């Protein structure tokens, strides 16, 4: 039985390569805290531009992007940024 591919050497090498570039978050554009604990919301995570659930390649460097943990989690598997729609009028009594 195969293990989790994110625990393998090729994936860790891709993360290290992307971390060494110290790029800003590709989703929000702000700087990433590369020295923060991995559980911190503003720490580095590897995000995939084309989500894996929609056919993206796990180990393709062209699909790998640096992101905040918070941005990566809130994005989910969307490919376009969430745009606010028109506000609905609210009734206040």
LOSETI-520875 format. One record per atom (N, C-alpha, C, O): residue number from 1; chain; atom name; x, y, z. Coordinates in Angstrom, 1 decimal, decimal comma. Example, Ala and Ser with C-alpha at 12.3 -4.5 7.8 and 13.67 -1.06 7.14 Angstrom:
% LOSETI-520875
+-----+-------+------+--------+--------+--------+
|   n | chain | atom |     c1 |     c2 |     c3 |
+-----+-------+------+--------+--------+--------+
|   1 |     A |    N |   13,2 |   -5,7 |    7,8 |
|   1 |     A |   CA |   12,3 |   -4,5 |    7,8 |
|   1 |     A |    C |   13,2 |   -3,3 |    7,8 |
|   1 |     A |    O |   14,2 |   -3,3 |    8,5 |
|   2 |     A |    N |   12,8 |   -2,2 |    7,1 |
|   2 |     A |   CA |   13,7 |   -1,1 |    7,1 |
|   2 |     A |    C |   12,9 |    0,0 |    7,9 |
|   2 |     A |    O |   13,4 |    1,1 |    8,0 |
+-----+-------+------+--------+--------+--------+
% end
This chain:
% LOSETI-520875
+-----+-------+------+--------+--------+--------+
|   n | chain | atom |     c1 |     c2 |     c3 |
+-----+-------+------+--------+--------+--------+
|   1 |     A |    N |    0,8 |   -1,2 |    0,0 |
|   1 |     A |   CA |    0,0 |    0,0 |    0,0 |
|   1 |     A |    C |    0,9 |    1,2 |    0,0 |
|   1 |     A |    O |    1,8 |    1,4 |    0,8 |
|   2 |     A |    N |    0,6 |    2,2 |   -0,9 |
|   2 |     A |   CA |    1,4 |    3,4 |   -1,0 |
|   2 |     A |    C |    1,0 |    4,3 |    0,1 |
|   2 |     A |    O |   -0,1 |    4,4 |    0,6 |
|   3 |     A |    N |    2,0 |    5,1 |    0,6 |
|   3 |     A |   CA |    1,8 |    6,1 |    1,7 |
|   3 |     A |    C |    1,3 |    7,4 |    1,1 |
|   3 |     A |    O |    1,0 |    7,5 |   -0,1 |
|   4 |     A |    N |    1,3 |    8,4 |    2,0 |
|   4 |     A |   CA |    0,9 |    9,7 |    1,6 |
|   4 |     A |    C |    2,0 |   10,3 |    0,7 |
|   4 |     A |    O |    3,1 |   10,4 |    1,2 |
|   5 |     A |    N |    1,7 |   10,7 |   -0,6 |
|   5 |     A |   CA |    2,8 |   11,3 |   -1,4 |
|   5 |     A |    C |    3,4 |   12,6 |   -0,9 |
|   5 |     A |    O |    4,4 |   13,0 |   -1,3 |
|   6 |     A |    N |    2,6 |   13,3 |    0,0 |
|   6 |     A |   CA |    3,2 |   14,5 |    0,6 |
|   6 |     A |    C |    4,2 |   14,3 |    1,6 |
|   6 |     A |    O |    4,9 |   15,2 |    2,1 |
|   7 |     A |    N |    4,4 |   13,0 |    2,0 |
|   7 |     A |   CA |    5,5 |   12,7 |    3,0 |
|   7 |     A |    C |    6,7 |   12,2 |    2,3 |
|   7 |     A |    O |    7,7 |   11,9 |    2,9 |
|   8 |     A |    N |    6,7 |   12,1 |    0,9 |
|   8 |     A |   CA |    7,8 |   11,6 |    0,2 |
|   8 |     A |    C |    8,9 |   12,7 |   -0,1 |
|   8 |     A |    O |    8,7 |   13,9 |    0,1 |
|   9 |     A |    N |   10,1 |   12,2 |   -0,4 |
|   9 |     A |   CA |   11,2 |   13,1 |   -0,7 |
|   9 |     A |    C |   11,0 |   14,1 |   -1,8 |
|   9 |     A |    O |   11,4 |   15,2 |   -1,7 |
|  10 |     A |    N |   10,3 |   13,7 |   -2,9 |
|  10 |     A |   CA |   10,1 |   14,7 |   -4,0 |
|  10 |     A |    C |    9,3 |   15,8 |   -3,6 |
|  10 |     A |    O |    9,5 |   17,0 |   -4,0 |
|  11 |     A |    N |    8,2 |   15,6 |   -2,8 |
|  11 |     A |   CA |    7,4 |   16,7 |   -2,3 |
|  11 |     A |    C |    8,1 |   17,6 |   -1,3 |
|  11 |     A |    O |    8,0 |   18,8 |   -1,4 |
|  12 |     A |    N |    8,9 |   17,0 |   -0,4 |
|  12 |     A |   CA |    9,6 |   17,8 |    0,5 |
|  12 |     A |    C |   10,7 |   18,6 |   -0,2 |
|  12 |     A |    O |   11,0 |   19,8 |    0,2 |
|  13 |     A |    N |   11,3 |   18,1 |   -1,3 |
|  13 |     A |   CA |   12,3 |   18,8 |   -2,1 |
|  13 |     A |    C |   11,6 |   20,0 |   -2,8 |
|  13 |     A |    O |   12,2 |   21,1 |   -2,8 |
|  14 |     A |    N |   10,4 |   19,8 |   -3,3 |
|  14 |     A |   CA |    9,6 |   20,9 |   -3,9 |
|  14 |     A |    C |    9,3 |   22,0 |   -2,9 |
|  14 |     A |    O |    9,4 |   23,2 |   -3,2 |
|  15 |     A |    N |    8,9 |   21,6 |   -1,7 |
|  15 |     A |   CA |    8,6 |   22,6 |   -0,7 |
|  15 |     A |    C |    9,9 |   23,4 |   -0,3 |
|  15 |     A |    O |    9,8 |   24,6 |   -0,2 |
|  16 |     A |    N |   11,0 |   22,7 |   -0,2 |
|  16 |     A |   CA |   12,2 |   23,4 |    0,2 |
|  16 |     A |    C |   12,7 |   24,3 |   -0,9 |
|  16 |     A |    O |   13,1 |   25,4 |   -0,6 |
|  17 |     A |    N |   12,5 |   23,9 |   -2,2 |
|  17 |     A |   CA |   12,9 |   24,8 |   -3,3 |
|  17 |     A |    C |   12,0 |   26,0 |   -3,3 |
|  17 |     A |    O |   12,5 |   27,1 |   -3,5 |
|  18 |     A |    N |   10,7 |   25,9 |   -3,1 |
|  18 |     A |   CA |    9,8 |   27,0 |   -3,1 |
|  18 |     A |    C |   10,0 |   27,9 |   -1,9 |
|  18 |     A |    O |   10,0 |   29,1 |   -2,0 |
|  19 |     A |    N |   10,3 |   27,3 |   -0,7 |
|  19 |     A |   CA |   10,6 |   28,1 |    0,5 |
|  19 |     A |    C |   11,9 |   28,9 |    0,4 |
|  19 |     A |    O |   11,9 |   30,0 |    0,8 |
|  20 |     A |    N |   12,9 |   28,4 |   -0,3 |
|  20 |     A |   CA |   14,1 |   29,1 |   -0,5 |
|  20 |     A |    C |   14,0 |   30,3 |   -1,3 |
|  20 |     A |    O |   14,8 |   31,3 |   -1,2 |
|  21 |     A |    N |   13,0 |   30,4 |   -2,2 |
|  21 |     A |   CA |   12,7 |   31,6 |   -3,0 |
|  21 |     A |    C |   12,1 |   32,8 |   -2,2 |
|  21 |     A |    O |   12,3 |   33,9 |   -2,6 |
|  22 |     A |    N |   11,5 |   32,5 |   -1,0 |
|  22 |     A |   CA |   11,0 |   33,5 |   -0,1 |
|  22 |     A |    C |   10,1 |   34,5 |   -0,8 |
|  22 |     A |    O |   10,2 |   35,7 |   -0,7 |
|  23 |     A |    N |    9,2 |   33,9 |   -1,6 |
|  23 |     A |   CA |    8,2 |   34,7 |   -2,4 |
|  23 |     A |    C |    7,1 |   35,2 |   -1,5 |
|  23 |     A |    O |    6,8 |   34,6 |   -0,5 |
|  24 |     A |    N |    6,4 |   36,3 |   -1,9 |
|  24 |     A |   CA |    5,1 |   36,6 |   -1,2 |
|  24 |     A |    C |    4,0 |   35,7 |   -1,5 |
|  24 |     A |    O |    4,1 |   34,9 |   -2,4 |
|  25 |     A |    N |    2,9 |   35,7 |   -0,8 |
|  25 |     A |   CA |    1,8 |   34,9 |   -1,0 |
|  25 |     A |    C |    1,2 |   35,2 |   -2,4 |
|  25 |     A |    O |    0,9 |   36,3 |   -2,7 |
|  26 |     A |    N |    1,0 |   34,2 |   -3,2 |
|  26 |     A |   CA |    0,5 |   34,4 |   -4,5 |
|  26 |     A |    C |   -1,0 |   34,7 |   -4,5 |
|  26 |     A |    O |   -1,5 |   35,2 |   -5,5 |
|  27 |     A |    N |   -1,7 |   34,4 |   -3,4 |
|  27 |     A |   CA |   -3,1 |   34,6 |   -3,4 |
|  27 |     A |    C |   -3,5 |   36,0 |   -2,9 |
|  27 |     A |    O |   -4,3 |   36,7 |   -3,5 |
|  28 |     A |    N |   -2,8 |   36,5 |   -1,8 |
|  28 |     A |   CA |   -3,1 |   37,9 |   -1,3 |
|  28 |     A |    C |   -2,0 |   38,9 |   -1,6 |
|  28 |     A |    O |   -2,3 |   40,1 |   -1,5 |
|  29 |     A |    N |   -0,8 |   38,5 |   -1,9 |
|  29 |     A |   CA |    0,3 |   39,4 |   -2,3 |
|  29 |     A |    C |    1,1 |   39,9 |   -1,1 |
|  29 |     A |    O |    2,1 |   40,6 |   -1,3 |
|  30 |     A |    N |    0,7 |   39,5 |    0,1 |
|  30 |     A |   CA |    1,5 |   40,0 |    1,3 |
|  30 |     A |    C |    2,7 |   39,0 |    1,6 |
|  30 |     A |    O |    2,7 |   37,9 |    1,2 |
|  31 |     A |    N |    3,6 |   39,5 |    2,4 |
|  31 |     A |   CA |    4,8 |   38,7 |    2,7 |
|  31 |     A |    C |    4,4 |   37,6 |    3,6 |
|  31 |     A |    O |    3,4 |   37,6 |    4,4 |
|  32 |     A |    N |    5,1 |   36,5 |    3,5 |
|  32 |     A |   CA |    4,9 |   35,3 |    4,3 |
|  32 |     A |    C |    5,9 |   35,2 |    5,4 |
|  32 |     A |    O |    7,1 |   35,5 |    5,2 |
|  33 |     A |    N |    5,5 |   34,8 |    6,6 |
|  33 |     A |   CA |    6,4 |   34,6 |    7,7 |
|  33 |     A |    C |    7,1 |   33,2 |    7,6 |
|  33 |     A |    O |    6,6 |   32,2 |    8,2 |
|  34 |     A |    N |    8,2 |   33,2 |    6,9 |
|  34 |     A |   CA |    8,9 |   31,9 |    6,6 |
|  34 |     A |    C |    9,5 |   31,4 |    7,9 |
|  34 |     A |    O |    9,8 |   30,2 |    8,0 |
|  35 |     A |    N |    9,7 |   32,2 |    8,9 |
|  35 |     A |   CA |   10,3 |   31,7 |   10,2 |
|  35 |     A |    C |    9,2 |   31,4 |   11,2 |
|  35 |     A |    O |    9,6 |   30,9 |   12,3 |
|  36 |     A |    N |    8,0 |   31,5 |   10,9 |
|  36 |     A |   CA |    6,9 |   31,2 |   11,9 |
|  36 |     A |    C |    6,7 |   29,7 |   12,0 |
|  36 |     A |    O |    7,1 |   28,9 |   11,1 |
|  37 |     A |    N |    6,1 |   29,3 |   13,1 |
|  37 |     A |   CA |    5,7 |   27,9 |   13,3 |
|  37 |     A |    C |    4,8 |   27,5 |   12,2 |
|  37 |     A |    O |    3,9 |   28,3 |   11,8 |
|  38 |     A |    N |    4,8 |   26,2 |   11,8 |
|  38 |     A |   CA |    4,0 |   25,8 |   10,7 |
|  38 |     A |    C |    2,5 |   25,8 |   10,9 |
|  38 |     A |    O |    1,7 |   25,9 |   10,0 |
|  39 |     A |    N |    2,1 |   25,9 |   12,2 |
|  39 |     A |   CA |    0,7 |   26,0 |   12,5 |
|  39 |     A |    C |    0,2 |   27,4 |   12,5 |
|  39 |     A |    O |   -1,0 |   27,6 |   12,6 |
|  40 |     A |    N |    1,0 |   28,4 |   12,4 |
|  40 |     A |   CA |    0,6 |   29,8 |   12,4 |
|  40 |     A |    C |   -0,1 |   30,1 |   11,1 |
|  40 |     A |    O |    0,3 |   29,7 |   10,1 |
|  41 |     A |    N |   -1,2 |   30,9 |   11,2 |
|  41 |     A |   CA |   -2,0 |   31,2 |   10,0 |
|  41 |     A |    C |   -1,2 |   32,0 |    8,9 |
|  41 |     A |    O |   -1,6 |   31,9 |    7,7 |
|  42 |     A |    N |   -0,2 |   32,7 |    9,3 |
|  42 |     A |   CA |    0,6 |   33,4 |    8,3 |
|  42 |     A |    C |    1,9 |   32,7 |    7,9 |
|  42 |     A |    O |    2,8 |   33,4 |    7,3 |
|  43 |     A |    N |    2,0 |   31,5 |    8,2 |
|  43 |     A |   CA |    3,2 |   30,7 |    7,9 |
|  43 |     A |    C |    3,2 |   30,2 |    6,4 |
|  43 |     A |    O |    2,1 |   30,3 |    5,8 |
|  44 |     A |    N |    4,3 |   29,7 |    5,9 |
|  44 |     A |   CA |    4,4 |   29,2 |    4,5 |
|  44 |     A |    C |    3,7 |   27,8 |    4,4 |
|  44 |     A |    O |    3,8 |   27,0 |    5,2 |
|  45 |     A |    N |    2,9 |   27,7 |    3,3 |
|  45 |     A |   CA |    2,5 |   26,4 |    2,8 |
|  45 |     A |    C |    2,6 |   26,4 |    1,3 |
|  45 |     A |    O |    2,6 |   27,4 |    0,6 |
|  46 |     A |    N |    2,7 |   25,2 |    0,8 |
|  46 |     A |   CA |    2,8 |   25,0 |   -0,7 |
|  46 |     A |    C |    1,3 |   24,9 |   -1,2 |
|  46 |     A |    O |    0,6 |   24,1 |   -0,7 |
|  47 |     A |    N |    1,0 |   25,8 |   -2,1 |
|  47 |     A |   CA |   -0,4 |   25,8 |   -2,7 |
|  47 |     A |    C |   -0,2 |   25,4 |   -4,1 |
|  47 |     A |    O |    0,8 |   25,6 |   -4,7 |
|  48 |     A |    N |   -1,3 |   24,8 |   -4,7 |
|  48 |     A |   CA |   -1,2 |   24,4 |   -6,1 |
|  48 |     A |    C |   -2,2 |   25,3 |   -6,9 |
|  48 |     A |    O |   -3,4 |   25,4 |   -6,5 |
|  49 |     A |    N |   -1,7 |   25,9 |   -7,9 |
|  49 |     A |   CA |   -2,5 |   26,9 |   -8,7 |
|  49 |     A |    C |   -3,7 |   26,1 |   -9,3 |
|  49 |     A |    O |   -4,8 |   26,6 |   -9,2 |
|  50 |     A |    N |   -3,4 |   25,0 |   -9,9 |
|  50 |     A |   CA |   -4,5 |   24,1 |  -10,4 |
|  50 |     A |    C |   -4,7 |   23,1 |   -9,3 |
|  50 |     A |    O |   -3,9 |   22,2 |   -9,1 |
|  51 |     A |    N |   -5,9 |   23,2 |   -8,6 |
|  51 |     A |   CA |   -6,1 |   22,3 |   -7,5 |
|  51 |     A |    C |   -6,0 |   20,8 |   -7,9 |
|  51 |     A |    O |   -6,3 |   20,4 |   -9,0 |
|  52 |     A |    N |   -5,5 |   20,0 |   -6,9 |
|  52 |     A |   CA |   -5,3 |   18,6 |   -7,2 |
|  52 |     A |    C |   -6,6 |   17,9 |   -7,5 |
|  52 |     A |    O |   -6,7 |   17,0 |   -8,3 |
|  53 |     A |    N |   -7,7 |   18,4 |   -6,9 |
|  53 |     A |   CA |   -9,0 |   17,8 |   -7,1 |
|  53 |     A |    C |   -9,5 |   18,1 |   -8,5 |
|  53 |     A |    O |  -10,5 |   17,5 |   -8,9 |
|  54 |     A |    N |   -8,9 |   19,0 |   -9,2 |
|  54 |     A |   CA |   -9,3 |   19,4 |  -10,5 |
|  54 |     A |    C |   -8,3 |   19,0 |  -11,6 |
|  54 |     A |    O |   -8,2 |   19,6 |  -12,6 |
|  55 |     A |    N |   -7,4 |   18,1 |  -11,2 |
|  55 |     A |   CA |   -6,4 |   17,6 |  -12,2 |
|  55 |     A |    C |   -5,0 |   18,2 |  -12,1 |
|  55 |     A |    O |   -4,2 |   17,9 |  -12,9 |
|  56 |     A |    N |   -4,7 |   19,0 |  -11,1 |
|  56 |     A |   CA |   -3,4 |   19,5 |  -10,9 |
|  56 |     A |    C |   -2,4 |   18,5 |  -10,5 |
|  56 |     A |    O |   -2,8 |   17,5 |   -9,9 |
|  57 |     A |    N |   -1,1 |   18,7 |  -10,9 |
|  57 |     A |   CA |   -0,1 |   17,7 |  -10,5 |
|  57 |     A |    C |    0,6 |   18,1 |   -9,2 |
|  57 |     A |    O |    0,9 |   19,3 |   -9,0 |
|  58 |     A |    N |    0,7 |   17,1 |   -8,3 |
|  58 |     A |   CA |    1,2 |   17,3 |   -7,0 |
|  58 |     A |    C |    2,7 |   17,8 |   -7,0 |
|  58 |     A |    O |    3,1 |   18,6 |   -6,2 |
|  59 |     A |    N |    3,5 |   17,3 |   -7,9 |
|  59 |     A |   CA |    4,9 |   17,5 |   -7,9 |
|  59 |     A |    C |    5,4 |   18,4 |   -9,1 |
|  59 |     A |    O |    6,6 |   18,5 |   -9,3 |
|  60 |     A |    N |    4,5 |   19,1 |   -9,8 |
|  60 |     A |   CA |    4,9 |   19,9 |  -10,9 |
|  60 |     A |    C |    5,3 |   21,3 |  -10,3 |
|  60 |     A |    O |    4,5 |   22,0 |   -9,8 |
|  61 |     A |    N |    6,6 |   21,7 |  -10,5 |
|  61 |     A |   CA |    7,0 |   23,0 |  -10,0 |
|  61 |     A |    C |    6,2 |   24,2 |  -10,6 |
|  61 |     A |    O |    6,1 |   25,3 |  -10,0 |
|  62 |     A |    N |    5,7 |   24,0 |  -11,9 |
|  62 |     A |   CA |    5,0 |   25,1 |  -12,5 |
|  62 |     A |    C |    3,6 |   25,2 |  -11,9 |
|  62 |     A |    O |    2,9 |   26,3 |  -12,1 |
|  63 |     A |    N |    3,1 |   24,3 |  -11,1 |
|  63 |     A |   CA |    1,8 |   24,3 |  -10,4 |
|  63 |     A |    C |    2,0 |   24,7 |   -9,0 |
|  63 |     A |    O |    1,0 |   25,0 |   -8,3 |
|  64 |     A |    N |    3,2 |   24,8 |   -8,5 |
|  64 |     A |   CA |    3,4 |   25,1 |   -7,0 |
|  64 |     A |    C |    3,5 |   26,6 |   -6,8 |
|  64 |     A |    O |    4,2 |   27,3 |   -7,6 |
|  65 |     A |    N |    2,9 |   27,0 |   -5,8 |
|  65 |     A |   CA |    2,9 |   28,5 |   -5,4 |
|  65 |     A |    C |    3,1 |   28,6 |   -3,9 |
|  65 |     A |    O |    2,6 |   27,7 |   -3,1 |
|  66 |     A |    N |    3,7 |   29,7 |   -3,4 |
|  66 |     A |   CA |    3,9 |   29,9 |   -2,0 |
|  66 |     A |    C |    2,6 |   30,7 |   -1,5 |
|  66 |     A |    O |    2,2 |   31,6 |   -2,2 |
|  67 |     A |    N |    2,1 |   30,2 |   -0,4 |
|  67 |     A |   CA |    0,9 |   30,9 |    0,1 |
|  67 |     A |    C |    0,9 |   30,9 |    1,7 |
|  67 |     A |    O |    1,6 |   30,1 |    2,3 |
|  68 |     A |    N |    0,2 |   31,8 |    2,3 |
|  68 |     A |   CA |   -0,1 |   31,7 |    3,7 |
|  68 |     A |    C |   -0,9 |   30,5 |    4,0 |
|  68 |     A |    O |   -1,7 |   30,1 |    3,1 |
|  69 |     A |    N |   -0,8 |   29,9 |    5,1 |
|  69 |     A |   CA |   -1,7 |   28,8 |    5,5 |
|  69 |     A |    C |   -3,1 |   29,2 |    5,5 |
|  69 |     A |    O |   -4,0 |   28,5 |    5,0 |
|  70 |     A |    N |   -3,4 |   30,4 |    6,0 |
|  70 |     A |   CA |   -4,8 |   31,0 |    6,0 |
|  70 |     A |    C |   -5,3 |   31,1 |    4,6 |
|  70 |     A |    O |   -6,5 |   30,7 |    4,3 |
|  71 |     A |    N |   -4,6 |   31,7 |    3,7 |
|  71 |     A |   CA |   -5,0 |   31,9 |    2,3 |
|  71 |     A |    C |   -5,3 |   30,5 |    1,6 |
|  71 |     A |    O |   -6,2 |   30,3 |    0,9 |
|  72 |     A |    N |   -4,4 |   29,6 |    1,8 |
|  72 |     A |   CA |   -4,5 |   28,3 |    1,2 |
|  72 |     A |    C |   -5,7 |   27,6 |    1,7 |
|  72 |     A |    O |   -6,5 |   27,0 |    0,9 |
|  73 |     A |    N |   -6,0 |   27,7 |    3,0 |
|  73 |     A |   CA |   -7,2 |   27,0 |    3,6 |
|  73 |     A |    C |   -8,5 |   27,6 |    3,1 |
|  73 |     A |    O |   -9,4 |   26,9 |    2,8 |
|  74 |     A |    N |   -8,5 |   29,0 |    3,1 |
|  74 |     A |   CA |   -9,7 |   29,7 |    2,7 |
|  74 |     A |    C |  -10,0 |   29,5 |    1,3 |
|  74 |     A |    O |  -11,2 |   29,6 |    0,8 |
|  75 |     A |    N |   -9,0 |   29,3 |    0,5 |
|  75 |     A |   CA |   -9,2 |   29,2 |   -1,0 |
|  75 |     A |    C |   -9,9 |   27,9 |   -1,3 |
|  75 |     A |    O |  -10,7 |   27,9 |   -2,3 |
|  76 |     A |    N |   -9,6 |   26,8 |   -0,6 |
|  76 |     A |   CA |  -10,1 |   25,5 |   -1,0 |
|  76 |     A |    C |   -9,7 |   25,1 |   -2,3 |
|  76 |     A |    O |   -8,5 |   25,1 |   -2,6 |
|  77 |     A |    N |  -10,6 |   24,6 |   -3,1 |
|  77 |     A |   CA |  -10,2 |   24,2 |   -4,5 |
|  77 |     A |    C |  -10,7 |   25,1 |   -5,6 |
|  77 |     A |    O |  -10,8 |   24,7 |   -6,7 |
|  78 |     A |    N |  -11,0 |   26,4 |   -5,2 |
|  78 |     A |   CA |  -11,4 |   27,3 |   -6,2 |
|  78 |     A |    C |  -10,2 |   27,8 |   -7,0 |
|  78 |     A |    O |   -9,1 |   27,7 |   -6,6 |
|  79 |     A |    N |  -10,5 |   28,1 |   -8,3 |
|  79 |     A |   CA |   -9,4 |   28,6 |   -9,2 |
|  79 |     A |    C |   -9,5 |   30,1 |   -9,4 |
|  79 |     A |    O |   -8,5 |   30,7 |   -9,9 |
|  80 |     A |    N |  -10,6 |   30,7 |   -9,0 |
|  80 |     A |   CA |  -10,7 |   32,2 |   -9,1 |
|  80 |     A |    C |  -11,0 |   32,8 |   -7,8 |
|  80 |     A |    O |  -11,6 |   32,2 |   -6,9 |
|  81 |     A |    N |  -10,5 |   34,0 |   -7,5 |
|  81 |     A |   CA |  -10,7 |   34,7 |   -6,2 |
|  81 |     A |    C |  -12,2 |   34,9 |   -6,0 |
|  81 |     A |    O |  -13,0 |   35,1 |   -7,0 |
|  82 |     A |    N |  -12,6 |   34,8 |   -4,8 |
|  82 |     A |   CA |  -14,0 |   35,1 |   -4,4 |
|  82 |     A |    C |  -14,3 |   36,5 |   -4,6 |
|  82 |     A |    O |  -13,6 |   37,4 |   -4,1 |
|  83 |     A |    N |  -15,3 |   36,8 |   -5,3 |
|  83 |     A |   CA |  -15,7 |   38,2 |   -5,6 |
|  83 |     A |    C |  -17,0 |   38,5 |   -4,8 |
|  83 |     A |    O |  -18,0 |   37,7 |   -4,9 |
|  84 |     A |    N |  -17,1 |   39,6 |   -4,1 |
|  84 |     A |   CA |  -18,3 |   39,9 |   -3,4 |
|  84 |     A |    C |  -19,4 |   40,2 |   -4,4 |
|  84 |     A |    O |  -19,2 |   41,0 |   -5,3 |
|  85 |     A |    N |  -20,6 |   39,7 |   -4,1 |
|  85 |     A |   CA |  -21,7 |   39,9 |   -5,0 |
|  85 |     A |    C |  -22,4 |   41,2 |   -4,5 |
|  85 |     A |    O |  -22,0 |   41,8 |   -3,5 |
|  86 |     A |    N |  -23,5 |   41,5 |   -5,2 |
|  86 |     A |   CA |  -24,3 |   42,7 |   -4,7 |
|  86 |     A |    C |  -24,9 |   42,4 |   -3,4 |
|  86 |     A |    O |  -25,4 |   41,3 |   -3,1 |
|  87 |     A |    N |  -24,9 |   43,3 |   -2,5 |
|  87 |     A |   CA |  -25,5 |   43,2 |   -1,2 |
|  87 |     A |    C |  -27,0 |   43,1 |   -1,2 |
|  87 |     A |    O |  -27,6 |   43,9 |   -2,0 |
|  88 |     A |    N |  -27,5 |   42,3 |   -0,4 |
|  88 |     A |   CA |  -29,0 |   42,2 |   -0,3 |
|  88 |     A |    C |  -29,5 |   43,2 |    0,7 |
|  88 |     A |    O |  -28,8 |   43,4 |    1,7 |
|  89 |     A |    N |  -30,6 |   43,9 |    0,4 |
|  89 |     A |   CA |  -31,1 |   44,8 |    1,4 |
|  89 |     A |    C |  -31,5 |   44,0 |    2,7 |
|  89 |     A |    O |  -32,1 |   42,9 |    2,6 |
|  90 |     A |    N |  -31,3 |   44,6 |    3,8 |
|  90 |     A |   CA |  -31,7 |   43,9 |    5,1 |
|  90 |     A |    C |  -32,8 |   44,7 |    5,7 |
|  90 |     A |    O |  -32,8 |   46,0 |    5,7 |
|  91 |     A |    N |  -33,7 |   44,0 |    6,3 |
|  91 |     A |   CA |  -34,8 |   44,6 |    7,0 |
|  91 |     A |    C |  -34,4 |   44,8 |    8,4 |
|  91 |     A |    O |  -34,1 |   43,9 |    9,1 |
|  92 |     A |    N |  -34,5 |   46,0 |    8,9 |
|  92 |     A |   CA |  -34,2 |   46,3 |   10,3 |
|  92 |     A |    C |  -35,5 |   46,7 |   11,0 |
|  92 |     A |    O |  -36,2 |   47,7 |   10,5 |
|  93 |     A |    N |  -35,9 |   46,0 |   12,0 |
|  93 |     A |   CA |  -37,2 |   46,3 |   12,6 |
|  93 |     A |    C |  -37,0 |   47,2 |   13,8 |
|  93 |     A |    O |  -38,0 |   47,5 |   14,5 |
+-----+-------+------+--------+--------+--------+
% end
